[in-house]
Amino acid sequence: MKKLLEITVRGHSKEWGFEFFADHKYLAEWREDGLEVDEICNTIPQWLPTGLTGAWCIAQDILHFNWRRKQHDTA
């Protein structure tokens, strides 16, 4: 199953993060090879008031669970 991941790339003066969808089964292999790859569970917009973060994450979990399952079952 594909999941939203982020790979961290270090430049000369900054770190960069790139999000991508990939099969979770390769995650251990990438990490063993020295790549810094993390799973992204939720994304929170800056405009969202702090008190609503929990509700936002719950809603996002529900929406992503249903959408991703349907998308991958048909692929």
Buried (B, 14 or more C-beta within 10 A) or exposed (E): EBBBBEBEEEEEEEEEEEEEEBEEEEBEEBEEEEEEBEEEEEEEEEEEEEEEEEEBBEEBEEEBEEEBEEEEEEE
